[in-house]
Amino acid sequence: MRGDETNDNRRKGDQGLSLFKRYSFFEKAFRLDVGNRLLPLYEPPFEPLGMSGQYCWFVKNYGGYCIFFQVGKFCELYGAQAEKYSALFGWKLIRQTRRMGKQCGFPMKMLKGLKRKALLSGQPYIVVAEGGYYPCGLKRRAVTEVLYFKEGGGS
């Protein structure tokens, strides 16, 4: 019976890897764990302790992207992201937050124009939007859009 389970796991792993070979965008949304199960990369695989924990998870997993992080009716950027993109987009750094460093942001109604500006400047970005709640009451946030450029140009 043990050998059959091993063969089943090997087949599942081969199927998972073939998906990654067939669909290159898969590696932007999922990864395989040790047991060859698909794990999402579009939201934290755990219940974060707070909004700063969520933001840090997205920075860790999407550090090379401009992270448009929804907080209510606004998009916010913090720390090194805020400093880097405030210059690119002409934003004023608002204040220093205790845990997350400097901050800047804009109303959500401006998002479409800023995504276009990022596209035209060749800057990859993600949009992290709110949707639902964790049992603790924290808003659930997940990547809803990704713009990346393939090596050699183009998006």
C-alpha positions as CSV (number, residue, x, y, z in Angstrom):
1,M,0.0,0.0,0.0
2,R,2.9,2.4,0.8
3,G,4.3,2.0,-2.7
4,D,1.0,3.0,-4.3
5,E,0.8,6.1,-2.2
6,T,4.4,7.1,-3.2
7,N,3.5,6.5,-6.9
8,D,0.3,8.6,-6.5
9,N,2.3,11.4,-4.9
10,R,5.0,11.2,-7.7
11,R,2.2,11.4,-10.3
12,K,0.6,14.4,-8.6
13,G,4.1,16.1,-8.5
14,D,4.6,15.4,-12.2
15,Q,1.2,16.9,-12.9
16,G,1.9,20.0,-10.8
17,L,5.3,20.5,-12.6
18,S,3.7,20.1,-16.0
19,L,1.2,22.8,-15.2
20,F,4.1,25.1,-14.4
21,K,5.8,24.2,-17.7
22,R,2.6,24.6,-19.7
23,Y,1.4,27.9,-18.1
24,S,4.3,30.2,-17.2
25,F,2.1,32.6,-15.3
26,F,1.4,29.8,-12.8
27,E,4.7,30.5,-11.0
28,K,3.4,34.0,-10.2
29,A,0.3,32.7,-8.5
30,F,1.3,29.3,-6.9
31,R,4.2,27.3,-5.7
32,L,4.5,23.6,-4.8
33,D,5.1,22.6,-1.2
34,V,7.2,19.6,-0.1
35,G,4.2,17.3,-0.7
36,N,3.7,18.7,-4.2
37,R,0.5,20.6,-3.2
38,L,-0.3,23.9,-4.8
39,L,0.1,26.8,-2.4
40,P,-1.3,30.2,-3.3
41,L,1.0,33.2,-3.6
42,Y,-1.8,35.7,-3.9
43,E,-2.6,35.9,-0.1
44,P,-0.8,34.9,3.1
45,P,-1.2,31.2,3.8
46,F,-1.8,32.0,7.5
47,E,-4.0,34.4,9.4
48,P,-1.8,37.5,9.9
49,L,-1.7,39.2,13.3
50,G,-2.5,42.6,11.7
51,M,-2.4,44.8,8.6
52,S,1.3,45.3,9.0
53,G,1.8,41.5,8.9
54,Q,-0.2,41.3,5.7
55,Y,1.8,44.2,4.1
56,C,5.1,42.7,5.1
57,W,4.1,39.3,3.6
58,F,3.3,41.0,0.3
59,V,6.6,42.9,0.3
60,K,8.5,39.7,1.0
61,N,6.8,37.9,-1.9
62,Y,6.5,40.8,-4.3
63,G,9.4,43.0,-3.4
64,G,10.3,44.0,-7.0
65,Y,6.7,45.2,-7.6
66,C,5.0,48.4,-6.8
67,I,2.4,47.3,-4.2
68,F,-0.9,49.1,-4.4
69,F,-2.3,48.0,-1.0
70,Q,-5.9,48.8,-0.4
71,V,-6.8,50.2,3.1
72,G,-10.5,51.2,3.0
73,K,-11.1,53.8,0.3
74,F,-7.3,54.4,-0.2
75,C,-4.2,52.7,-1.5
76,E,-1.2,52.9,0.8
77,L,2.5,52.3,0.5
78,Y,4.9,52.0,3.5
79,G,8.6,52.0,4.3
80,A,11.0,51.6,1.4
81,Q,8.1,51.1,-1.1
82,A,6.7,54.5,0.0
83,E,10.1,56.2,-0.4
84,K,10.8,54.7,-3.8
85,Y,7.4,55.2,-5.4
86,S,6.6,58.6,-4.0
87,A,9.4,59.9,-6.2
88,L,8.2,58.0,-9.3
89,F,4.6,59.1,-8.9
90,G,5.2,62.6,-7.4
91,W,3.5,61.8,-4.0
92,K,4.3,63.5,-0.7
93,L,5.5,61.2,2.1
94,I,2.8,61.6,4.8
95,R,4.3,60.5,8.1
96,Q,6.4,58.0,9.8
97,T,4.4,55.0,11.2
98,R,5.7,53.2,14.2
99,R,6.0,49.8,12.7
100,M,6.1,50.3,8.9
101,G,8.2,53.4,8.4
102,K,7.2,56.3,6.1
103,Q,3.8,56.3,4.4
104,C,2.1,57.7,1.3
105,G,-1.2,57.0,-0.4
106,F,-3.9,58.1,-2.7
107,P,-7.7,57.6,-3.1
108,M,-8.8,54.4,-4.8
109,K,-10.5,56.4,-7.6
110,M,-7.0,57.4,-8.8
111,L,-5.8,53.7,-9.1
112,K,-6.6,53.3,-12.8
113,G,-4.5,56.3,-13.8
114,L,-1.6,55.3,-11.6
115,K,-1.6,51.7,-13.0
116,R,-1.3,53.2,-16.5
117,K,1.6,55.4,-15.3
118,A,3.3,52.4,-13.9
119,L,2.8,50.5,-17.1
120,L,4.1,53.3,-19.3
121,S,7.2,53.7,-17.0
122,G,7.9,49.9,-17.2
123,Q,7.2,49.4,-13.5
124,P,5.7,46.0,-12.6
125,Y,2.9,46.3,-10.0
126,I,0.4,44.3,-8.0
127,V,-3.0,45.4,-6.6
128,V,-3.8,44.0,-3.2
129,A,-7.5,44.5,-2.6
130,E,-9.7,43.9,0.4
131,G,-12.3,41.1,0.4
132,G,-14.0,39.6,3.4
133,Y,-12.7,39.1,6.9
134,Y,-10.6,36.7,8.9
135,P,-12.3,35.2,12.0
136,C,-10.3,37.7,14.2
137,G,-12.0,40.6,12.3
138,L,-9.0,41.6,10.3
139,K,-9.8,42.4,6.6
140,R,-8.6,39.7,4.2
141,R,-6.4,41.1,1.5
142,A,-5.3,39.3,-1.7
143,V,-3.5,40.1,-5.0
144,T,-6.2,40.8,-7.5
145,E,-4.0,42.1,-10.4
146,V,-0.4,41.5,-11.4
147,L,1.5,43.3,-14.1
148,Y,4.9,41.9,-14.8
149,F,7.2,42.1,-17.8
150,K,8.7,39.1,-19.5
151,E,12.4,39.2,-19.9
152,G,13.2,40.7,-23.2
153,G,10.3,43.3,-23.0
154,G,6.6,43.3,-23.2
155,S,4.0,42.5,-20.5
